[in-house]
Amino acid sequence: MKRIFDINTIIRENIKRIKPYSSARDEFTGAAKIFIDANENPLGSVGGSHNNRYPDPYQRQLKEAISNIKGIAPEHIFIGNGSDEAIDLLFKTFCRPGIDTAIQISPSYGMYKVSADVNEVIIHEVSLDSNYQPVTETLVNHGFENVKMLFLCSPNNPTGNLLDRKTLYQILDTFDGMVIIDEAYIDFSQEKSWIAELENYPNLVVLQTLSKAWGLANLRVGMLFASVELIQILNKIKLPYNISGVAQELALQALSKTEEKAQMVHEILTQRSFLLHELQSVPCVLLIYPTDANFILVKTTDADKIYTYLTDNQIVVRNRNKIHLCEGSLRITIGTKEENIALLEALRMFK
């Protein structure tokens, strides 16, 4: 059953009233022989790279390609300069600085809090339980004032685990605000995306990225899936040309090679299984947490010393020792076979 939820009741009034900037590519989108409307350099680009024209501000071709892969209409898709831009725009859309607040699970992706701080929004961190799962009662009956958004990352970063689907349904059914599910690592999981539930939950927002499974971190292409109403608002307040034409072209090329992407994911999962097995016999590893991502969180005998030891050996992992519920832990991204073997050899020699 579709939830009744009016998104307009929580969008900031000034955002509703904003008249968006109208670029040259907004006012004319057809074909022409001569373009002398956007103050571009008519002679081309230095170096002959043909980058003298502004890109499509709404990434229409890219959205069509994503639409075909994800099975959702283009009007439900927003493309951001990484997921970070989308997160920032969500705060701008829903939260009045110094008044409204948001919630995030803890531990989780650190950029939610950074974006909240930049926008002068208090973000309440609600602890996961000992199994790294959200507690529905705590999130829904939170007791905080003026809460507009809840951020959930699944698979979660830095823990790597999926959040319980039944719990997320309960939250979506009862949370009085927008529920953002960040699926940056969904391609490494067997879990189906929450994109399919957008038609049933108008308060749902899904974040994904081309940085991980598609290997396009350098392009900074993030995806946000939501109701048509929210996408229209985000398009209204984003920077006019937030995704470069170069990034759009390269992303389009990559999206046409779904088999290559599938092969890469398969290899990463193969190496993940290899690491999960081999780490069990490493003396300094105390606990290996379940993962549905392209990384593994491991509890160690001394995270700080092991981190320093590894960096001294030219191997860089992520020290999560000071993160809530991750004390003593290192986060290890799945590398190539050779990189993983080198890591294991170094860990086995640690004393």
Secondary structure, 3 states (H helix, E strand, C coil): CCCCCCHHHCCCHHHHHCCCCCCHHHHCCCCCCCCCCCCCCCCCCCCCCCCCCCCCCCCHHHHHHHHHHHCCCHHHEEEEEHHHHHHHHHHHHHCCCCCCEEEEEECCCCHHHHHHHHCCCEEEEEECCCCCCCCHHHHHCCCCCCEEEEEEECCCCCCCCCCCHHHHHHHHHHCCCEEEEECCCHHHCCCCCHHHHCCCCCCEEEEEECCCCCCCHHHCEEEEECCHHHHHHHHHHCCCCCCCHHHHHHHHHHHCCHHHHHHHHHHHHHHHHHHHHHHCCCCCEEEECCCCCCEEEEEECCHHHHHHHHHHCCCCCEECCCCCCCCCEEEEECCCHHHHHHHHHHHHHCC
